[in-house]
């Protein structure tokens, strides 16, 4: 039996989550096995949560609130846990994404995180952090999926991306993972809330080849830009920078393929992936 983790609920949201889970479970007179049956989890997963060793999956906090009658307490803690994963500047980006009415993005080498499938995201993190323990990879994937879910819940989302052709041809994971990722992109090229355009190699070089760009328009009309490299990101809130990046984005969008033609290119790349 591993030694019990010394929880520090005053310093870590994850530890606070674990401490409250243990307290509510014991107050209800439930064993880990019994609670696992109620919330459709496993004894080992709940034990690791109580020891603050892992992040819960996105559905579990609501199930715990229902089981203990705690309103949305565990769900609110989960949101804070996700934010705790990231550096302070990225936390500000996440807060702004939640307030955004419009998102414009450019993927130059990697499919942007807000468009990734869970398996593709996991494969990307494993390649970029080969020495990271599985628990850390799980945290990063959960955080990315949470960002996506936040945007999906916005009823009037207006989301658009320009993807360099390199994003489609340098894929992560197994062939099945790659095909599933490309299928998602093809489905999102033109919907009520999303537009995706492919910038073909034939368009030549451009000024944003180095990383990923996200432009956010908040509900009050404020604009912010987030420029991301391999391991760092810069949040730009001054109007001059936002104006410059907006012009660059629109130029690339004008040079990119239509959503319909983009879907055709995406599916052709998908069909060329070896079985």
C-alpha positions in Angstrom: 0.0 0.0 0.0 1.7 3.3 -1.1 2.2 5.9 1.6 -0.6 8.4 1.9 0.1 11.7 0.2 0.3 14.7 2.6 -2.3 17.0 1.2 -1.9 20.8 1.2 -5.4 22.0 0.4 -4.4 25.6 1.2 -1.7 25.6 -1.5 -3.1 23.5 -4.3 -6.5 23.2 -5.9 -5.8 19.6 -6.7 -5.1 18.8 -3.1 -8.2 20.7 -2.0 -10.2 18.6 -4.5 -8.8 15.4 -3.0 -9.3 16.5 0.6 -13.0 17.5 -0.1 -13.6 14.2 -2.0 -12.3 12.2 1.0 -14.2 14.3 3.5 -17.5 14.0 1.7 -17.0 10.3 1.0 -16.3 9.5 4.6 -19.1 11.7 5.9 -21.5 9.8 3.6 -20.2 6.5 5.0 -19.1 5.3 1.5 -16.1 3.1 0.7 -14.1 3.8 -2.4 -15.6 0.7 -4.0 -19.2 1.9 -3.3 -18.5 5.4 -4.5 -16.9 4.0 -7.7 -20.1 2.2 -8.5 -22.2 5.3 -7.9 -20.1 7.6 -10.2 -19.1 4.9 -12.7 -15.4 5.1 -11.9 -12.9 2.8 -10.3 -11.6 2.4 -6.8 -8.0 3.1 -7.9 -9.0 6.2 -9.9 -10.8 7.7 -6.9 -8.0 6.7 -4.5 -5.5 8.6 -6.7 -7.8 11.6 -6.8 -8.0 11.6 -3.0 -4.2 11.5 -2.9 -4.0 14.4 -5.4 -2.0 12.2 -7.8 -4.1 12.8 -11.0 -6.7 15.0 -12.6 -10.3 13.8 -12.8 -11.9 13.4 -16.2 -14.3 16.1 -17.3 -17.5 14.2 -16.5 -16.5 13.1 -12.9 -17.0 16.4 -11.0 -20.6 16.7 -12.0 -21.2 13.1 -10.9 -19.6 13.8 -7.5 -21.7 16.8 -7.0 -24.8 14.7 -7.8 -23.7 11.9 -5.5 -22.9 14.2 -2.5 -25.5 16.9 -3.2 -22.9 19.6 -3.3 -24.4 21.8 -6.0 -21.6 22.6 -8.4 -18.7 22.6 -5.8 -16.6 19.9 -7.4 -17.3 21.3 -10.9 -16.1 24.7 -9.8 -13.0 23.2 -8.3 -12.3 21.3 -11.5 -12.3 24.6 -13.5 -9.7 26.0 -11.1 -7.7 22.8 -11.3 -7.5 23.1 -15.1 -6.3 26.7 -14.8 -3.7 25.6 -12.2 -2.0 23.4 -14.8 -0.9 26.3 -16.9 1.5 29.3 -16.6 -0.1 32.6 -15.5 -0.1 34.1 -19.0 -1.8 31.1 -20.4 -4.4 31.3 -17.6 -5.2 34.8 -18.9 -5.6 33.5 -22.4 -8.1 30.8 -21.1 -10.0 33.4 -19.2 -10.3 35.5 -22.4 -11.2 32.6 -24.5 -14.2 32.0 -22.2 -15.3 35.6 -22.8 -14.6 35.7 -26.5 -17.3 36.1 -29.1 -14.9 35.6 -32.0 -11.8 33.4 -32.4 -9.5 33.6 -35.4 -6.5 31.3 -35.5 -3.5 30.3 -37.7 -1.8 27.0 -37.5 1.6 27.1 -39.3 3.2 23.7 -38.3 0.8 22.0 -35.9 -3.0 21.8 -35.8 -4.1 24.3 -33.2 -5.1 22.9 -29.8 -8.7 24.0 -30.1 -9.1 21.8 -33.1 -7.3 18.7 -31.9 -8.8 15.3 -31.1 -8.0 13.9 -27.7 -5.8 11.2 -29.2 -3.9 13.6 -31.5 -3.4 15.9 -28.6 -2.0 13.1 -26.4 0.4 12.0 -29.2 1.6 15.6 -29.7 2.3 16.1 -26.0 4.2 12.7 -25.9 6.4 13.8 -28.8 7.1 17.2 -27.3 7.7 16.0 -23.8 9.0 12.4 -24.1 10.3 12.3 -20.5 7.1 13.6 -18.9 5.3 11.0 -16.7 1.9 9.8 -18.0 0.1 11.8 -15.3 1.5 15.0 -16.7 0.5 14.1 -20.2 -3.0 13.4 -18.9 -3.1 16.8 -17.2 -2.2 18.6 -20.4 -4.7 16.7 -22.5 -7.5 17.3 -20.0 -6.6 21.0 -20.0 -6.8 21.2 -23.8 -10.1 19.3 -23.9 -11.5 21.7 -21.3 -10.6 24.7 -23.4 -12.5 23.1 -26.3 -15.5 22.3 -24.2 -15.7 25.9 -23.0 -15.9 27.2 -26.5 -18.4 24.6 -27.6 -20.8 25.7 -24.9 -20.9 29.2 -26.3 -24.2 29.5 -28.3 -23.0 32.2 -30.7 -19.4 31.1 -31.2 -17.7 32.5 -34.3 -14.6 30.4 -34.9 -12.2 30.4 -37.9 -8.8 29.1 -38.6 -6.3 29.2 -41.5 -4.2 26.0 -41.5 -0.9 25.8 -43.4 -0.8 22.7 -45.5 2.1 21.5 -43.4 -0.3 21.0 -40.5 -2.1 18.4 -42.5 0.9 16.5 -43.7 3.0 16.3 -40.5 0.7 14.4 -38.3 1.1 12.9 -34.8 0.1 9.4 -33.6 -0.8 6.3 -35.5 -2.5 6.3 -38.9 -5.9 5.8 -37.2 -5.2 8.8 -34.9 -4.1 10.9 -38.0 -7.2 9.9 -40.0 -9.6 10.7 -37.1 -7.9 14.1 -36.7 -8.2 15.0 -40.4 -11.8 13.8 -40.5 -12.6 16.2 -37.7 -11.0 19.1 -39.6 -13.0 18.2 -42.7 -16.2 18.2 -40.8 -15.4 21.6 -39.3 -14.5 23.4 -42.6 -17.9 25.0 -42.9 -20.5 24.8 -40.1 -22.8 27.3 -38.4 -20.0 28.2 -36.0 -16.6 27.2 -37.6 -14.7 27.9 -40.8 -11.4 26.2 -41.7 -9.3 27.2 -44.7 -6.1 25.5 -45.9 -3.2 27.7 -47.0 -1.5 25.5 -49.7 2.2 25.3 -50.1 1.7 27.0 -53.5 0.9 30.2 -51.6 4.5 30.5 -50.7 6.2 31.6 -47.5 4.5 33.9 -45.0 5.3 35.9 -41.9 3.7 33.5 -39.4 5.5 30.3 -40.3 7.2 30.0 -36.8 4.3 29.1 -34.6 0.6 29.5 -33.9 -1.5 32.6 -33.7 -4.8 33.2 -32.0 -6.9 36.4 -32.3 -9.7 36.9 -29.8 -12.5 39.5 -29.9 -14.1 39.8 -26.5 -17.8 40.5 -25.8 -17.0 44.2 -25.3 -15.1 44.5 -28.6 -11.6 44.3 -27.0 -9.1 42.4 -29.1 -6.1 40.4 -27.9 -3.6 38.3 -29.8 -1.7 35.2 -28.5 1.5 34.1 -30.4 2.7 30.7 -29.4 6.0 29.0 -30.2 7.1 25.4 -29.2 7.3 26.0 -25.5 6.4 29.7 -25.0 3.6 32.0 -25.6 3.1 35.7 -25.7 -0.2 37.5 -24.9 -0.4 40.8 -26.7 -3.1 43.3 -25.6 -1.9 46.5 -27.2 -4.0 47.7 -30.2 -1.0 48.1 -32.5 0.0 44.5 -32.3 -3.5 43.3 -32.6 -4.1 45.4 -35.7 -0.9 44.1 -37.3 -1.8 40.5 -36.6 -5.4 41.0 -37.8 -4.1 42.3 -41.1 -1.8 39.4 -41.5 -4.5 36.9 -40.7 -6.9 38.5 -43.3 -4.1 38.4 -45.9 -3.5 34.8 -45.3 -7.2 34.0 -45.3 -7.5 35.8 -48.7 -4.7 33.6 -50.1 -6.1 30.4 -48.6 -8.5 27.9 -50.3 -12.3 28.1 -49.8 -13.8 26.0 -47.1 -15.1 23.6 -49.7 -11.8 23.2 -51.5 -10.1 23.0 -48.1 -12.3 20.0 -47.2 -11.3 18.3 -50.4 -7.6 18.8 -49.7 -8.0 17.5 -46.2 -9.8 14.4 -47.3 -7.2 13.7 -50.1 -4.4 13.8 -47.4 -6.5 11.6 -45.2 -7.0 9.0 -48.0 -3.2 9.0 -48.7 -2.4 7.9 -45.2 -1.2 4.2 -45.3 -3.5 1.6 -43.8 
